[in-house]
Amino acid sequence: MERIDKSLVYAMESAIIDWSHQIQEALKKESSEPLLQGSDPNPKVELGFWKNRCDDLECIYNQLTTRKVRNMMELLERVESSYIPAFKTMLMDVEAALTEAQDVRLHLMPLKCRLEDIERVEFSEVKPFLLPLLHVVCLIWVTSKHYNMPVRIVVLLQEICNLLIEQALVYLSPEDLLKGDMEESLGKVRMVLGILNTFKEAFEERREKLHTYYEPGQEVREWDFNSTMVFVRLDTFLKRLEMVEDLLATALDLMKLEKIEFSGIKGKTLGQQVLDMYEEFQEAYKLFSERTYDCLDLTNMAEDSALWAVESPQDQRVPPRERANISAMGQHRNVLRLHEDFATLRWLKDFEQDAFGFQQKVEDIDRRLGTVFIQAFDDASDLEHAFKLLDMFGSLLERPVIAADAADKYSVLISMFSRALDHARLIYSRHIQTELKLGSPPVHKNMPPVAGALCWARELRARIQVPFDQFRRIPHLYQEKLYADWSQTVSEKSQYNLTQPLIRRDPETKLVTVNFDPQLVLVLREVSYLSGSRLGAIPPPAAEIYFSKESYRQLAANLELMVNRYNKVLKTVLEVEYPLIQEQLRLNLGTGKGELSDVPMVLMLLAESRGCSCTVDCWGVWDHISMVMDDVHDLEQRIQKAKNNVEEIQTIVGSWASPIFVRRDCKTESLLSLEDCQDRLERRYSLVRESGQRIHLLVKENQSLLLADPASDIWKAYVDYVDEIVLDGFFTAIECSLKYLLENTDPKAGLAPLFEVQLDLVIPDLIFQPSLDPGTNDGFYNMVEGLLHDIYRISSLVPRLAEHSGFLHYQVRGCGAPSCWWQ
């Protein structure tokens, strides 16, 4: 029995090993495998994969949880088998994979209806369904817990691109594209190009607005993968379509050669040359209708994994004909396909090689056509024939090679028109002279005078008007070419400038400027002038900018005001003030991510043109700008108020700079007024005390204005700065009083005496009143010393601002000498 039990255990453990291998194979399967294997699946393959995966995992899970398997596990647990942990891990993996598959399948289900809508309609009608399709993809990304991974969403988007390519191929019928009507084929190709480019634009738009799909407070996960990963096959298809479009457009242009006829001496010769060119073109184009390949087959391309780069066209491994082709292409696509048979080595696939050969032939025809046009134009006898020549060539003159040859002839055409005008003026002058001589205007035979004169005037006017109207019918002459060039570049330039920061900072001066690019101003002016013209529709980006011109004006004005205030702070801030507001300056504008200097102008356009746009409102751009502007204004006002307070302190201490003791009635011949000394001294002391209180209040107010920490070193440095102002004020005040005494007691000055000392005769002594003895308490020296002491004492009336200096007031000690009373 023991042997049987061991055999049974061994069989069950072997079963677990087999199950593990099979389940791991199932779990490893990914929906990206068809893409990695080189096939081009559409989204239905993705939906089918997750449906099948869900069904398979449900089946596996159900089998692993049956009563029979549970009994096996109980038996293995009793014998303490080492495979029990492996089985539990395997079961947990299946449960997790099943949960993931159920979640993905549930969230992919809404996609099915959108895909069916696209498949149901003709491709020319598919454009309205593209945005809803991408909308569903965005919702899947946001709501699914297991599908919001770049690798999976990229696979889905690639499969959507494959579906659009499939539908486009059905619509275009590639096998007949180059064999049917050229104009119809060209229209279809341009229709497909427009739709596919619209899809790419819609993708980028949804990518930019992806954050709007999230609830407030929810973590936003952006599509941070490169868009080229999504459009790798679509871009290749678009390049092939553009190649076919260029080929068809060229063929349509050259079909006009059949109808070109020339007059003049060289007319027959030139006409034969053009006819020969037409036949050459027909022969070259007929090659495409005889070919059996698919011109839109993406496998029929040179750029794939089987390419072999060649160092130079002189490589001897390359057949001579292919080396010539490489040289002709300027070596910009020097690649060769490596086949099993080296003799069949080819540089390009069939269609690309045929298209390249056709293009070479067309370039040769264009050069010869340019020469024919120049000869025919030089052979034109007058303006009428010249304009007929222009009409015959029509759009051919817009081909680059021919346009380059014909460009110089437009100035000749203008000169011919100028000569025609001169000739018309001469005819008019002669007609008037004849009328004056004959007394009546000369008219055609059998015409009455008035009707004949009017008929003649109409004929002369037609002589001028007809060629003038012909000038207006030449679209490629100047206006439309200039407008087309502007239209092609304005969108890119506008979008680039709109994505620039609103504010720029000079790295050296740290000053900021409003970054309203002059090119945007130029766009606004251009649209203002061009909006009423008939040259064509204004490009949407330029029109959108112009629509929001008032918003830009207000924005620029407000930002300019804010920048001026900000720069004023930077320019006027003192070295001792800057550390106190440095952090506030950084918080106001800053250069970090999310600061105002990083807000692009395009958000301002979105905010104004779309009202309550989720994009802008969610980011709070307008609120942020308003907050920054208010903060800068508040900072500028606080700094200015603090400066005003310092100026008031300077004014206060400046008011002390007048002598305390002066001559009686301020007369130069009077003595020092000792009677009212005490009153003047008390008034001055009272003024200094009140001023000191005011100074302390102003310093305390500055601490609040500058948001300073009173215990910080930078605030103590600022207080030292103001303390020096007060200290200088006391120096100046004391110096002023002392200087007054010195100047009025200088014997060289020739002034009246300042002090009076009486000499009394008291027999037998001569006594001075007051006494001149230095040691006498009420003597003259003691009185002067008391005056000096009173002058210096004003510095003790104001508590020291710099409390951290260790001194209570500005008179630090007394040692019997004035020079000892100062720090």
Salt bridges, closest charged atoms under 4 A:
GLU2 OE2 - LYS6 NZ 3.89
GLU30 OE1 - ARG152 NH2 3.85
ASP40 OD2 - ARG233 NH2 3.25
ASP55 OD2 - LYS51 NZ 3.30
ASP55 OD1 - ARG105 NH1 3.35
GLU100 OE2 - ARG152 NH1 2.86
ASP103 OD1 - HIS107 ND1 3.30
ASP103 OD2 - HIS146 ND1 3.39
ASP117 OD1 - ARG120 NH1 2.84
GLU119 OE1 - LYS44 NZ 2.85
GLU204 OE1 - ARG207 NE 3.41
GLU205 OE2 - ARG206 NH2 3.70
GLU205 OE2 - LYS209 NZ 3.43
ASP235 OD1 - LYS200 NZ 2.61
GLU245 OE2 - ARG190 NE 3.07
ASP253 OD2 - ARG399 NH1 3.38
GLU280 OE1 - LYS361 NZ 3.91
GLU280 OE1 - ARG368 NH1 2.79
GLU283 OE1 - LYS286 NZ 3.52
GLU303 OE2 - ARG333 NH2 2.52
ASP304 OD2 - ARG337 NH2 2.38
ASP315 OD2 - ARG317 NH2 2.66
ASP350 OD1 - ARG346 NH1 2.77
GLU352 OE2 - ARG240 NH2 3.61
GLU352 OE1 - ARG333 NH2 3.36
ASP354 OD2 - ARG291 NE 2.78
ASP364 OD2 - ARG368 NH1 2.95
ASP366 OD2 - ARG399 NE 3.03
ASP378 OD1 - LYS409 NZ 2.88
ASP382 OD1 - HIS385 ND1 2.65
GLU384 OE2 - LYS388 NZ 3.50
ASP391 OD2 - ARG473 NH2 3.81
ASP422 OD1 - ARG425 NH2 3.52
GLU459 OE1 - HIS444 NE2 3.05
ASP485 OD2 - LYS481 NZ 3.40
GLU550 OE2 - ARG553 NH2 2.41
GLU577 OE1 - LYS643 NZ 2.88
GLU583 OE1 - ARG586 NH1 2.48
ASP634 OD2 - ARG638 NE 2.80
GLU636 OE2 - LYS568 NZ 2.91
GLU648 OE2 - ARG694 NE 2.88
GLU675 OE1 - ARG664 NH2 3.01
ASP720 OD1 - HIS804 NE2 2.77
ASP723 OD2 - ARG800 NE 2.98
